[in-house]
Amino acid sequence: MFKQLRSWWMVFVHALGKVQTTILLSVVYHIAVGPLALFSKVTGGDILDLRSTAEPSYAKKLARISSNLEQAEKQF
């Protein structure tokens, strides 16, 4: 009897979990991503830095790193 009850319960809980997950993730998406996208459109910002540039590569130049023994010993 308990095995049958448990199997029905697991089917119900699995279906309930799918519904709850869909609703919660939809709410979080619309609360977090929607206003961020709207703010980005209004301000003209480029959060992901995707605008094309005239440079041939997306790699960014790093500052010159001096290589002396004292800096190598004290990295942090």
Backbone bond lengths (Angstrom), bond angles and torsions (degrees), N, CA, C in turn:
res aa  C-N    CA-C-N  psi(-1)  N-CA   C-N-CA  omega(-1)  CA-C   N-CA-C  phi
1 M - - - 1.441 - - 1.536 111.43 -
2 F 1.332 115.66 -43.29 1.467 119.08 -178.38 1.526 112.33 -69.96
3 K 1.323 117.34 -30.42 1.460 119.93 177.83 1.526 110.56 -65.71
4 Q 1.323 116.37 -41.83 1.459 120.44 178.46 1.530 110.74 -66.08
5 L 1.331 116.85 -42.87 1.458 121.72 178.16 1.529 110.99 -62.22
6 R 1.334 115.75 -42.24 1.467 120.38 179.71 1.534 110.58 -64.89
7 S 1.310 118.25 -40.68 1.463 119.89 -179.37 1.534 110.63 -66.43
8 W 1.328 118.31 -40.21 1.464 120.29 175.65 1.522 110.93 -64.18
9 W 1.329 115.42 -40.97 1.461 120.11 179.96 1.531 110.46 -62.59
10 M 1.310 117.54 -42.87 1.463 121.05 -178.74 1.531 111.38 -65.59
11 V 1.319 118.43 -36.74 1.461 121.53 176.54 1.531 109.32 -64.53
12 F 1.332 116.35 -45.54 1.461 120.65 179.34 1.525 111.64 -62.53
13 V 1.324 116.77 -46.24 1.466 120.92 -178.23 1.527 110.90 -65.67
14 H 1.300 117.67 -37.42 1.464 120.54 178.81 1.537 110.53 -64.35
15 A 1.332 116.30 -43.81 1.470 120.07 178.33 1.527 110.67 -65.17
16 L 1.318 117.29 -42.16 1.460 121.58 178.52 1.532 110.97 -62.84
17 G 1.314 116.89 -39.95 1.463 121.10 178.14 1.513 112.40 -63.05
18 K 1.329 117.21 -40.11 1.464 120.26 178.15 1.531 111.23 -63.72
19 V 1.335 116.07 -42.61 1.461 120.08 179.82 1.525 110.65 -65.81
20 Q 1.323 117.04 -46.75 1.460 120.42 -179.52 1.527 111.52 -62.37
21 T 1.306 117.04 -43.50 1.459 120.41 -179.48 1.524 110.94 -62.29
22 T 1.303 117.11 -43.48 1.456 120.67 179.33 1.521 111.42 -62.18
23 I 1.315 116.48 -44.93 1.463 120.24 -179.45 1.519 111.11 -66.47
24 L 1.327 117.30 -47.79 1.471 120.15 -177.76 1.527 112.07 -63.77
25 L 1.320 117.32 -43.76 1.462 119.19 -179.67 1.526 111.79 -67.59
26 S 1.322 116.92 -34.59 1.468 119.74 176.69 1.519 111.01 -65.56
27 V 1.314 116.71 -42.87 1.468 120.62 179.32 1.522 110.42 -64.16
28 V 1.313 117.09 -46.74 1.475 120.08 179.99 1.519 110.79 -62.34
29 Y 1.327 117.49 -40.54 1.462 120.87 179.65 1.526 110.66 -62.25
30 H 1.316 117.26 -45.95 1.458 120.01 -176.97 1.525 112.43 -73.36
31 I 1.302 118.16 -25.91 1.469 120.58 177.85 1.521 110.78 -80.33
32 A 1.327 118.01 -38.45 1.460 120.85 -174.81 1.532 112.60 -90.47
33 V 1.304 117.76 -49.62 1.466 120.85 -172.29 1.526 112.08 -80.30
34 G 1.325 117.55 -37.87 1.459 120.91 -178.70 1.516 113.79 -58.44
35 P 1.336 118.86 -56.21 1.464 119.48 178.62 1.526 113.44 -63.07
36 L 1.328 117.33 -33.95 1.462 119.81 178.19 1.527 110.45 -64.94
37 A 1.320 117.58 -42.48 1.458 120.97 178.40 1.527 110.96 -66.37
38 L 1.311 116.22 -41.44 1.471 120.22 178.78 1.527 110.51 -63.63
39 F 1.318 117.35 -44.31 1.464 121.70 177.93 1.524 110.74 -61.25
40 S 1.321 116.63 -41.25 1.459 120.77 179.69 1.525 111.21 -65.36
41 K 1.328 116.97 -40.14 1.465 120.37 178.50 1.522 111.57 -65.92
42 V 1.330 116.68 -41.99 1.463 120.96 -176.93 1.521 110.71 -68.22
43 T 1.326 117.37 -44.11 1.465 120.98 -176.98 1.521 112.81 -83.12
44 G 1.331 117.30 -14.69 1.463 119.66 -178.91 1.517 112.47 76.47
45 G 1.310 117.47 16.93 1.460 121.59 -179.22 1.518 112.26 -75.85
46 D 1.302 114.84 159.22 1.458 121.61 177.76 1.515 107.21 -124.23
47 I 1.321 117.07 88.50 1.457 122.61 -172.26 1.525 111.84 -62.00
48 L 1.320 116.96 -41.34 1.462 120.66 -177.60 1.529 113.12 -91.08
49 D 1.317 117.46 2.97 1.463 122.62 179.59 1.532 110.64 55.32
50 L 1.338 116.29 52.99 1.456 121.69 -176.52 1.518 113.77 -99.74
51 R 1.297 118.26 -5.76 1.465 119.70 -178.38 1.523 109.77 -64.08
52 S 1.292 115.45 139.29 1.458 119.33 -178.10 1.526 110.63 -73.19
53 T 1.281 115.49 145.15 1.463 121.86 178.09 1.523 108.55 -119.53
54 A 1.305 114.92 170.90 1.456 119.74 179.61 1.533 111.91 -79.49
55 E 1.321 116.06 -7.32 1.463 119.29 -179.03 1.529 110.27 -73.51
56 P 1.338 117.16 146.23 1.474 119.59 -177.72 1.527 113.69 -75.49
57 S 1.321 118.68 -11.40 1.456 120.90 -176.33 1.518 110.15 -137.30
58 Y 1.323 116.26 152.94 1.451 121.03 176.29 1.529 112.12 -87.09
59 A 1.306 117.92 -6.76 1.461 121.81 179.97 1.524 109.63 -66.10
60 K 1.302 116.24 138.78 1.459 120.92 -179.70 1.527 109.45 -102.02
61 K 1.306 115.42 140.00 1.462 120.64 179.52 1.525 109.63 -72.48
62 L 1.308 116.45 135.54 1.453 122.04 177.20 1.517 109.84 -97.44
63 A 1.319 114.98 156.12 1.459 119.95 176.78 1.530 108.82 -67.33
64 R 1.292 116.07 150.10 1.459 121.54 -179.65 1.520 109.73 -64.06
65 I 1.319 115.81 130.45 1.458 121.08 179.55 1.518 108.14 -100.70
66 S 1.329 114.66 122.15 1.465 117.63 177.67 1.518 108.01 -80.10
67 S 1.292 115.51 141.45 1.462 119.53 -176.11 1.526 109.59 -116.02
68 N 1.306 115.05 83.78 1.456 117.81 172.69 1.522 108.33 -118.44
69 L 1.282 117.49 162.14 1.455 123.23 -173.43 1.522 111.83 -65.31
70 E 1.315 117.38 -34.61 1.463 120.69 -178.23 1.536 111.18 -64.13
71 Q 1.315 117.92 -42.86 1.468 120.96 178.67 1.529 111.47 -70.86
72 A 1.328 117.29 -32.03 1.452 120.25 178.77 1.522 111.71 -67.66
73 E 1.340 116.63 -32.83 1.466 120.30 179.39 1.519 111.89 -75.94
74 K 1.315 117.77 -31.03 1.472 121.92 -177.10 1.528 108.99 -115.06
75 Q 1.317 116.95 73.94 1.451 121.03 -176.32 1.529 112.30 -78.44
76 F 1.313 117.48 -30.65 1.463 120.01 -174.74 1.504 111.30 -117.30
